[in-house]
């Protein structure tokens, strides 16, 4: 089987490495360019690039993915324009892929999405599931078309969300689940594609991209959650779990920005466990 893997963040890297270790080695990996990270703006490679280099797999990075760019860089990704690939796999690539590119491989392009499609289409299904206190979520493998997370479902699997799950733990579990689904279907991918099912549009829901201000928790609400508890405490705990590490839940105390890194509900009230005051080291409470 000949394929190219598209994806950049840790979610995609977990899938990629598990595929490689199961014998499904891509001809190339397409990911975002290296970028500055953190307060010191250290130039950092995408997680998938690190995995690809570990296994000596060619990497192609571009700000814009279009057919012309691919033609001019074909030597970097094994002459993609020759159209001799069986399929592409896309996981958290976060860039629009044109129909021309999606249709290059013989069997089309397969997506891995961390929700039970058609629920939670879009960029933030994991955060949205946590914010909405979902008891169950999952992963779906689907055929990518020109609409967002819209194509026919090839396979899916459910996961029961644990009360302790935060973004990091849920992301990793859904990445592992996505990889397991791919490993299961790839040996018979042609037959599985033939039996793929159309998504029920009446059940479709969409997520939004969260901004930094979405992660702000007012100091007044925080005090109520800590001292009185109730629904506001539950809501804030979900926010802290959903928005770490990005964009990061925070509040302002005495005009200083305070990162809220970890919390739990104890005896009905919000109990902060880890915080970081602006300009200070992380503090465990």
Buried (B, 14 or more C-beta within 10 A) or exposed (E): BEBBBBBBBBBBBBBBBBBBEEEBBBBBBBBBEEEEEEEEEEEEBBBBBBBBEEEEBBBBBBEEBEEEBBEEEBEBBBBBEEEEBBBBBBBBBBBEBEEEBBEBBEBBBBBBBBBBBBBBBBBBBBBBBBBEEBEEBBBBBBBBBEEBBBBBBBBBBEBEBEEEBBBEEBBBBBBBBBBBBBBEBBEEBEEBBEEBEEBEEEEBBBBEEBEEEBBBBEEEBBBBBBEEBEEBBBBBBBBBBBBBEEBBBBBBEEEEBBBBBBBBBEEEBBBBBBBBBEEEEEBEE
